[in-house]
Structure formats: structure tokens, C-alpha cells
Amino acid sequence: MLNFSNGGLSSLKKMEGWRAKLYLCAANVATIGWGHVVKEGEKSEITKLEGAILLKNDVRTFSEHVWECCEEGGRIPSQHQFDAMVCLAFNIGKAGFLRSSVLRRFINNDDAGAASAFLLWNKVRKLCPETNVRKLRPSRTLNARRIAESRMFLMGYYDQTPYDSLDDKGAMAELKISRNHSAADNNIAAGDSEIRPDLKNSRTMKQTALGGGSAAITGTAATVTGVKVVADQVAASSESVKKAVEVTGEAATAAGETITAVSALPVVMSVIMGIGAIISIISFILVRKARKDDWRRGRR
């Protein structure tokens, strides 16, 4: 027979949490120490040493039960599989473990199926104020414990509980499920034979959907911002093109005026040259006439 390991014991103590005084768990069962169900005549306040003794006896009882169930089924578990099943049996009781699909699938050599079956035991019976009847309700803390036990069973991961029971006493109250020591099994947390978890209401799926929606919104906002920036750049480019066209138009007008002036220059030059020629002819005639007059006077 395998013994419950130190790693399994450490994980179990974290899952259960310590209470020195007697209290009623979520299933309305008197509990004390590390998840010990108080029997008639037992103390209502204990020390940690006394609690350790009670835990040791409880662990021995459930270890023997798990081993007997596996041995009768014809399959011997590994150490981490054994530890995980003892943690589960400690929480849901002998009767609950015996009828669980965790044990059934393990015996049928379906380790992956057995690991997933741990997650089916995530409900607790809570009192409904309106009807005064205890109804099954999902427990987030209990679901976290089942995930830790499943990882321990399948991969040998210890101390994987995503909470600190000492700092979360309110949540840990939900974990103090009865060990089914009496005929009050129907008032205890139900297992996979009674109900299946509603994956649509899973907290993990909600967080995933919310994270995906937030990422989509963020991506859309970034896209809109990018489009706005591109639109601004296009508008700026359009304004620059408009200004360039205006400048080009002004330059073209000035160039046209210059071309017009240049094209009129030959006409002006021709007129000037014509006037110059006329002046030259007139000057030549006058000079000839003056020389002729001078010649005549000289002969006289």
C-alpha cells in the first residue's frame, strides 16, 4: 500500500486551511483543525499539535479507502495519482469517491478522463433563503481546488492551489465539505453522478471572453485611430497639392507674361531699327547737301 506523501500532505493542508475553533462549514457540518469533521464528544478548540494528530488519522483513513478501491478495481496508482485521489476523497467523503467517475475512469485506464472528472466535483449545497432548501451551487474556490488536484493527478504538480487559505477564510468556508461519515450524504457537495458543470458559466471562459472582447475593442480603437491619422495625412497632402497647384498657376501666369513680352521684343527692335535707318538717311542727305554748299562757296 502507498502512503500519502509529504507533498500531498502539504497541498492538502493548504487546501483545507487551519481553524483552531469549531465552526460550521458550507455544508452545515461542524468542522475544526485542517478539515476534520467533529464527532460527538470532541473538543471545540484545539492546538495545532492536536490538529496534526487528527489530520494524520483522517489521512490514514482516506488513504486506506482509496487504496482498497483501486486494488479492487485491479489497477495500482502512481504516487501523485494516489495523493490527488486521497485529497479528493478527503473532501467529498468515502461514498462520494466510491461512486465518482474519477475512480471509474482511472480503473478503466483513462487517466486524462479521470483528471477531467475531478472538475465535476465543483458544486456545494447552499441554503436558499426563499425555499429554505439546500441547492447545488458552483463554488469558484472549490473549482480552484479541483484544478489543483487534477494537475497533481495528471502531471504530478504539487502546491498548485491558486489561493492562500489562511488569507481567504471566507472562501475557505466553502471547502469544508462533509466527509460523508453519516447518512447525511444528500446534504453534502454533489458529485458528477448528480450534476455536470456548466461550462458556459465557467469563470475562466468568462474571463477569456472578456479578455478577447477587450482586445477586440482595443484593436478596433487602434484601427480607428490609425485611419484618422491616415485621413489627416491625406488631408494635409491634399492641402499641399492645392498650394503647389496655386503656386504653379502663378508661376505659369508670370511665365506667360514674360513670354508675351519677349515675343513683342522683335517688333519693337524692328521699329527702332527702322527709325534709326530713317535718321541715318536724313543725316546722310543733310551732310551731302552741306558739303555741296561749301564746295560752291569755295569756287566763288
Residue pairs with C-beta under 8 A, 6 or more apart in sequence:
1 63
1 64
1 67
2 63
2 67
2 77
2 79
2 82
3 63
4 59
4 60
4 63
4 82
4 83
4 86
5 79
5 80
5 83
7 83
7 158
7 159
8 80
8 82
8 83
8 84
8 86
8 87
8 152
8 158
9 55
9 59
10 158
10 159
11 83
11 87
11 148
11 152
11 158
11 159
11 160
11 161
12 34
12 35
12 55
12 59
12 86
12 87
12 90
13 34
13 55
14 159
14 161
14 164
14 165
15 87
15 91
15 145
15 148
15 161
15 165
15 175
16 34
16 35
16 90
16 165
16 172
16 175
16 176
17 34
17 35
17 165
17 166
17 169
17 172
17 175
18 33
18 34
18 48
18 51
18 165
18 166
19 31
19 32
19 33
20 32
20 33
20 45
20 46
20 47
20 48
20 51
21 32
21 44
21 45
22 30
22 31
22 32
22 38
22 44
22 45
23 30
23 31
23 32
23 173
23 176
24 30
24 31
25 31
25 173
25 175
25 176
25 177
25 178
26 124
26 125
26 126
26 139
26 173
26 174
26 175
26 176
26 177
26 189
27 124
27 125
27 176
27 177
27 178
27 187
27 188
27 189
28 127
28 134
28 187
29 37
29 176
29 177
29 178
29 184
29 188
30 37
30 38
31 37
31 38
31 176
32 38
32 42
32 43
32 44
32 45
32 46
32 51
32 54
33 46
33 50
33 51
33 54
33 55
34 51
34 54
34 55
35 55
35 58
35 90
35 91
35 175
35 176
36 51
36 54
36 55
36 58
37 178
37 179
37 181
38 44
39 181
43 50
46 54
58 90
58 179
59 86
59 90
62 86
62 89
62 90
62 94
62 179
63 82
63 86
65 89
65 94
65 97
66 82
66 85
66 86
66 89
66 97
67 82
69 97
69 98
69 103
70 76
70 77
70 82
70 85
70 103
70 106
70 107
73 103
73 106
73 107
74 107
75 106
75 107
75 109
77 85
77 106
78 156
79 156
80 152
80 153
80 155
80 156
80 158
81 106
81 111
81 153
83 152
83 158
84 118
84 149
84 150
84 152
84 153
85 97
85 102
85 103
85 106
85 153
87 149
87 152
88 97
88 100
88 102
88 118
88 121
88 146
88 149
89 96
89 97
90 179
91 121
91 145
91 175
91 177
91 189
92 100
92 121
92 177
92 180
92 188
92 189
92 191
93 177
93 178
93 179
93 180
93 181
93 185
93 188
94 179
94 180
95 180
95 185
96 121
96 180
96 185
96 188
96 189
96 191
97 103
99 191
99 193
100 117
100 121
100 191
100 192
100 193
101 113
101 114
101 117
101 120
101 192
101 193
102 114
102 117
102 118
102 121
102 192
103 114
105 111
105 113
105 114
105 117
106 114
111 153
111 154
112 154
114 153
115 150
115 151
115 153
115 154
116 150
117 192
118 146
118 147
118 149
118 150
118 153
119 143
119 146
119 147
119 150
119 197
120 191
120 192
120 195
120 196
120 197
121 142
121 146
121 189
121 190
121 191
121 192
122 138
122 139
122 142
122 143
122 146
122 197
123 136
123 137
123 138
123 139
123 142
123 189
123 190
123 195
123 197
124 136
124 137
124 139
124 142
124 174
124 177
124 189
125 134
125 135
125 136
125 137
125 187
125 188
125 189
125 190
126 134
126 135
126 137
127 133
127 134
128 134
128 135
134 187
136 190
136 194
136 195
138 197
138 198
138 201
139 174
139 175
140 171
140 203
141 163
141 168
141 171
141 172
141 174
141 175
142 174
142 175
142 177
142 189
143 197
143 203
144 161
144 162
144 163
145 161
145 175
147 160
147 162
148 157
148 160
148 161
148 162
151 157
151 160
152 158
152 160
163 171
165 171
165 172
165 175
177 188
177 189
178 184
178 187
178 188
178 189
180 188
199 205
